[in-house]
């Protein structure tokens, strides 16, 4: 690979890193070509930028981005996954793929300019998607209105039940 090719790779990776929400670096040692192809296919369908690149080029690419904290940990054969659409998509991809392929081992997780431990992958993967977050927000916003409507509706309902109880009491007495 000549210098121009390396510059192109670094600039492409830097552009992705500048706009990404989170990143996961995992060691892929022991995975077959077919398994890596399957991982790449899943990444494309879930909006994750997945790339195997030399660590020295990756260190240069993440310089000046939120993922600069990952520079020291970029050692060994790593595949980099950047979440382009949702913060948890790369973590969900790597977590689900690692369940069936134990050779894929998470080494680095970064979110919001902070380096997280490999154990925090579950926490990042469990973040709601955009649609789930909107539905949760709408449910929280709707709850007080629902409770108010039930409370307002309870007053005439209680009046009707009271009048019916008085009527039944008078009919039983007569």
N, C-alpha and C positions, 0 to 999 in steps of 0.2 A: 504494500500500500504506500503510495507516494504522499508527499506533504499536502498536495491539493485535496486528495481524497480524505485525508485526516481532518483538514480544515472544514470540509463539507459536513463530515459526520459530527464534529464538535459544534458547528453552528446549528445544525438541525436539532441535536440533542439539547443545546442551550435554549433554543426557541421553545421546545416542548417543556423543558424544566421551568422556564419563566412563566408559562401559562398553566402549569399543572397545579392541582390541589394537594396531592399527596404522592409519595413515592415509596416503593418497596423494592429492596434488593434481596434476591434469593440466590443461593448457590444451587446450580443445576447439575453438578457433577453426578454422573451415573444415569442421567436420563437419555433415552434413545432419541434419534432424529425424529421418529414418528411421534413420540411424546412431546417433543418441543414444538413440532408442527401443530399438534392438537392444542397446546397451550397458546400458541400464536393465533390460532383460529378463534379460540374462546376470547382472547384479548380483543381482537378486531370487533367481535360481535358485542362486547360489553363496553366499548369506548375507552379502552386502555391502550396506551402506547407502550409496547414491549420491545426491548432491544437488548441484544448482547453486544457489548462494546468493550474495547480494551479499557482497563481501569485508569490508565494515565489519561486517556481521552475523556473518560467520564468525569474525572476530577476537574479537568479544564472546563468541561461543559457546565458543571453545576456551580462553578465560581460565580459569585455575585447573584445567586438565586436563593430562594428559601431553602434549598437542599444542599447548601454549602456545608452544613453540619455533617453530611454523609461522607465527606472527602476522606477522612481518616479510616473509615471502615471499608472502603472500596478495595478489597484484597481478595484474590482468588477468582475462580470462574463465576461471575455473577450475571444474572439477567436482571435488567432494570425495568420496573413497571411503573408508569406514571399515570395517575388518574386525571383524565382530561375533562370529564363531564361532572362527576360526583366525587367527593372526597374519599368515599369508602370503596369505590369500584375496584381499584387495584388490589386492595387488601382482600376483598371478597373473592376476586379471581384467584389470587395466590393461595388463599386459605382453602377454597374448594378444590383446587387442583392438587394441593399438598395432601388432602385427605386420601386420595386414591393413588398418589405417587409419593411415597415417603422419601424418595431421593431429593426432592425439592425442599430445601431447608432455608427458612427465612433468616437473613442476617441483619438487615437494616430496615427500619421503618421511620419515615419522616413525614410530619404533618405540621403545617403552620410555622415552618422555620425551626422546629424542634426535633431533635433526634429522640425517638421512642425506642423502647426495648423490643426485641422480637416477640415477647409475650404480649405486647400491646396490639398485635395484629388483630386479635379477636375483637378488641374494643373498637378499633377503627373499622373493621369489617361489619360490625353491628350498627354502625351509624345509618340512620334512615336515608333512603334515596330522596330526591327532591319531591317527588309525588307523595311519598309517605310523610315527609315533613310538613307539606302543605295540608294534607288531610288531618294530621295531628293538630296543627294550628287551628284549622277550621273547627275541629271538635272542641277544642278548648274555648274558642270564641263563641261557639254555639251553646255550650253548656249553661251559662248564666241565663240566657234567653229562654231555654227550655225550662229551667227551674222556675223562672218568673212566670211563664205561661201556666205551668202546673199549679203554682201557688194561687194565681189569679183565678184559675178554673176551680180550685178547691172551695172557694168561698160560696159560690152558688150551689155547688154540689153538696156542701155541708148543709146549706139551708134547705135544699130539697129533701135530704135524708132526715133532717129534723122534723120538717112538716109531715113527711111520710110516717115517722115514728109517732108523732102526736095523733095523726089520723088513725093509725093502727091501735093506739092506746084507747082512743075514744070509741072505736068500733068494738074493741074487746070489752070495754066497760058497759056498753049498751046492750 
